[in-house]
Every structure is written in C-alpha cells, then in structure tokens.
Amino acid sequence: MSLTTAHVSMSLDGFIAGPDQSIDNPLGVGGLRLHTWHLADVSEQHPVDAEMTRKLLRPRGAVLMGRNMFGPIRGEWGADGLTWNGWWGEDPPYHAPVVVLTHHEREPVEMAGGTTFHFVTDGFESGLSRARELGDGDVHIAGGASTVRQALEAGEVDEVTLDIAPVTLGAGERIFPAGAVDLGWEPVEVLASPYATHVRYRIPRP
C-alpha cells in the first residue's frame, strides 16, 4: 500500500511561512525562526531534533511541491532572465523524482544526487498521480502551504508531521484555512526539544 505524507514546521499561531516571501526572504519575514530545530550543525542539534531531521530527510519514492516552494519566480520560465533550478544548489536534498505544480510548461531538470524536477501544469490530482508513477507509489508532499492544503482537502494524506516552533509570526501562509474540515487526526508520536514540539498524526482513510 502506498503512503502519502507531509512534514511541515509551524508557528504557534498556525503559519508555516511568514509574509512577503522573496529571493531574500524565501520563508517570508520571520519564517526562518520556524526551522531553528534543524538548521544547527548535526553535532550541535538536540537529540530529538537530530532524530526528526533524519526522518525529514529519509529517502522517498517521490516528492510533490508547489511552484512557490520551488522558488519565487513567476510567469513564464526564464522571462525575468533567471534560469531557476530551485533553492538547493546543484545537489538538492530530495534524491528522488520531484514533481512541481505550475501553470507554465517546462522540460524536466536533472540535478546531481538523483533529483530530477518534473513540471506538471494541470493541477494537484495530476501532479500527485505523476509523482506516484515516477516513484514507488509513496509520495511526500513537501509544500508550500497551498499544496499541503490541497492534499489535505483532497483526502490524499495518510500521515502529517508538524514541527511546532515556540514562536508566533502574526501573518503569513497557513495550511489550515478558516472553516477547515476536521479529518479525524490521530496523534501517534510526540517528541519535544526546546526548539520544537514534533507531533506525527495519522489521518484515517474513509
């Protein structure tokens, strides 16, 4: 049976990115504070955070993300003179096929380490199906907020891990809009450090 997962860092007031995302502020104003738990050198991490970092970076069959997570570029690819291949340099951390949801066609981009970005222009369901085809059936929904929200609303997520940082942002991007439907979340693991409370939830299938 294939497994679809998501793993996101979140503020106490429910934001997974701050406002005004840009090249200079890819996580929005204040958004970097949500990720303190895994940005330290491994030798300096709290043991709980080190374990959660290993889980976050474990191998996946395939990854699905929105264009906003892939980068701040908008409109036709290359229209602004930038050849944008993501935030992560020549060797992105995914080491698996990555499907990027976009409105503009682009040929696949092969990177070092086994990561190839594939671009899908006909919506979330098509992107998820393509990710399942490219991998072994298991898909990780990497973000951003809109893509995780679409996955939850479509009933396509089996497990969600929230890394809840002890900060508030006041504004930004949410995965839970007002009026979000209760999906019957079942907490199955809770671990904590001074930098985040990590809660893994199972979402029962209908």
C-alpha positions as CSV (number, residue, x, y, z in Angstrom):
1,M,0.0,0.0,0.0
2,S,1.4,3.4,-1.0
3,L,1.8,6.1,1.7
4,T,1.4,9.9,1.2
5,T,2.9,12.1,3.9
6,A,3.6,15.7,4.7
7,H,6.1,17.2,7.2
8,V,6.0,21.0,7.9
9,S,7.3,23.4,10.5
10,M,4.6,25.7,12.0
11,S,4.4,28.6,14.4
12,L,2.2,28.6,17.5
13,D,-0.3,30.8,15.6
14,G,-0.6,28.4,12.7
15,F,1.7,29.8,10.0
16,I,4.2,27.7,8.0
17,A,5.8,30.7,6.3
18,G,6.0,34.4,7.1
19,P,4.6,37.2,5.0
20,D,6.4,38.8,2.0
21,Q,8.3,35.8,0.6
22,S,11.1,36.8,-1.8
23,I,14.5,35.7,-3.0
24,D,16.0,37.5,0.0
25,N,13.3,36.0,2.3
26,P,12.3,32.6,0.9
27,L,10.4,31.6,4.1
28,G,8.9,35.1,4.5
29,V,9.6,37.6,7.2
30,G,10.4,35.7,10.4
31,G,9.9,32.3,8.7
32,L,13.4,31.1,9.3
33,R,12.6,31.0,13.0
34,L,10.3,28.0,12.4
35,H,13.3,25.9,11.3
36,T,15.8,26.6,14.1
37,W,15.3,23.0,15.3
38,H,17.0,21.5,12.2
39,L,19.3,24.3,10.9
40,A,22.1,23.8,13.5
41,D,25.1,21.7,12.7
42,V,24.2,18.0,13.3
43,S,26.8,17.8,16.1
44,E,25.1,20.7,17.9
45,Q,21.5,19.6,17.5
46,H,19.3,18.5,20.3
47,P,19.0,14.7,20.1
48,V,15.2,14.9,19.4
49,D,15.8,17.4,16.6
50,A,18.6,15.3,15.1
51,E,16.2,12.3,15.0
52,M,13.5,14.4,13.4
53,T,15.9,15.8,10.9
54,R,16.9,12.2,9.9
55,K,13.2,11.4,9.4
56,L,12.6,14.6,7.4
57,L,15.5,13.7,5.0
58,R,14.9,10.0,4.7
59,P,14.6,8.6,1.2
60,R,11.2,9.0,-0.5
61,G,9.6,7.4,-3.5
62,A,8.8,10.8,-5.0
63,V,8.1,14.3,-3.8
64,L,5.4,16.8,-4.8
65,M,5.7,20.6,-4.3
66,G,4.1,23.8,-5.5
67,R,5.9,26.4,-7.6
68,N,6.1,28.7,-4.6
69,M,8.2,26.2,-2.7
70,F,10.4,25.6,-5.8
71,G,11.2,29.3,-6.0
72,P,9.9,32.9,-6.1
73,I,9.9,33.0,-10.0
74,R,6.5,33.8,-11.5
75,G,5.1,33.8,-15.0
76,E,6.9,32.1,-17.9
77,W,10.1,30.3,-17.0
78,G,13.1,32.5,-17.8
79,A,11.1,35.6,-18.6
80,D,12.9,37.5,-15.9
81,G,16.3,36.4,-17.2
82,L,16.9,33.8,-14.4
83,T,17.5,30.1,-15.1
84,W,15.9,28.9,-11.8
85,N,16.5,25.4,-10.7
86,G,15.3,25.7,-7.1
87,W,16.8,26.9,-3.8
88,W,19.0,23.9,-3.1
89,G,22.0,24.2,-5.4
90,E,23.3,21.5,-7.7
91,D,22.6,18.6,-5.3
92,P,19.1,19.1,-3.8
93,P,18.3,17.1,-0.7
94,Y,15.5,15.0,-2.2
95,H,17.4,12.4,-4.2
96,A,14.2,11.3,-5.9
97,P,11.8,12.5,-8.6
98,V,10.2,15.8,-7.6
99,V,7.0,17.0,-9.3
100,V,6.5,20.8,-9.3
101,L,3.0,22.2,-9.8
102,T,3.0,25.1,-12.1
103,H,0.9,26.9,-14.8
104,H,3.8,27.1,-17.2
105,E,5.3,24.1,-19.1
106,R,9.0,23.3,-18.7
107,E,11.2,20.3,-19.6
108,P,12.5,18.2,-16.7
109,V,15.6,19.4,-15.0
110,E,18.0,16.7,-13.9
111,M,20.2,17.6,-10.9
112,A,23.0,15.9,-9.0
113,G,22.3,13.2,-6.5
114,G,19.3,11.6,-8.2
115,T,16.9,14.5,-8.1
116,T,15.0,15.4,-11.2
117,F,12.4,18.1,-11.2
118,H,9.3,17.4,-13.4
119,F,6.8,20.1,-14.1
120,V,3.0,19.5,-14.2
121,T,0.6,22.1,-15.4
122,D,-2.9,20.5,-15.0
123,G,-3.4,20.6,-11.3
124,F,-2.9,18.8,-8.0
125,E,-4.5,15.5,-8.8
126,S,-2.5,15.2,-12.0
127,G,0.7,16.1,-10.1
128,L,0.1,13.5,-7.4
129,S,-0.6,10.8,-10.0
130,R,2.6,11.7,-11.8
131,A,4.6,11.6,-8.6
132,R,3.2,8.1,-7.8
133,E,4.1,6.9,-11.3
134,L,7.7,8.3,-11.1
135,G,8.5,6.8,-7.7
136,D,7.5,3.6,-5.9
137,G,4.0,4.8,-5.0
138,D,5.0,6.6,-1.8
139,V,4.8,10.4,-2.1
140,H,6.0,13.2,0.2
141,I,4.1,16.5,0.0
142,A,6.9,19.0,0.6
143,G,4.9,22.2,0.5
144,G,4.3,25.0,0.3
145,A,1.1,25.8,2.2
146,S,-1.2,25.7,-0.8
147,T,0.0,22.3,-2.0
148,V,-0.3,20.8,1.5
149,R,-3.7,22.3,1.9
150,Q,-4.9,20.9,-1.4
151,A,-3.6,17.4,-0.4
152,L,-5.5,17.5,2.9
153,E,-8.7,18.8,1.3
154,A,-8.5,16.0,-1.3
155,G,-8.2,13.4,1.4
156,E,-4.9,12.2,0.0
157,V,-2.6,12.4,3.1
158,D,-2.0,9.4,5.4
159,E,0.4,11.0,7.8
160,V,1.3,14.6,8.8
161,T,4.2,15.6,11.0
162,L,4.0,19.1,12.5
163,D,7.1,20.7,14.0
164,I,5.6,23.3,16.2
165,A,8.1,26.0,17.0
166,P,7.6,28.2,20.1
167,V,7.3,31.4,18.1
168,T,4.4,33.5,16.7
169,L,4.6,35.2,13.3
170,G,1.3,37.1,13.2
171,A,0.8,36.7,9.5
172,G,1.9,34.5,6.6
173,E,0.9,31.3,4.9
174,R,-1.4,28.7,6.6
175,I,-2.2,25.1,5.7
176,F,-5.4,25.3,7.8
177,P,-7.9,27.9,6.4
178,A,-10.8,29.2,8.4
179,G,-13.5,26.5,8.3
180,A,-11.1,23.7,7.6
181,V,-12.8,20.3,7.8
182,D,-11.9,18.0,10.8
183,L,-10.1,15.0,9.2
184,G,-10.1,12.9,12.4
185,W,-6.4,13.3,13.1
186,E,-4.9,10.6,15.4
187,P,-1.6,11.6,17.2
188,V,0.7,8.6,17.1
189,E,4.1,10.2,18.2
190,V,5.1,13.3,20.2
191,L,8.7,14.3,20.7
192,A,9.9,17.6,22.1
193,S,13.0,19.8,22.3
194,P,13.5,23.4,23.4
195,Y,13.1,24.4,19.7
196,A,10.0,22.5,18.6
197,T,7.3,20.0,19.6
198,H,7.2,17.3,16.9
199,V,3.8,15.7,16.5
200,R,3.1,12.9,14.0
201,Y,-0.6,12.4,13.1
202,R,-2.3,9.6,11.2
203,I,-5.3,10.6,9.1
204,P,-7.7,7.7,8.7
205,R,-8.9,6.9,5.2
206,P,-12.7,6.9,4.7
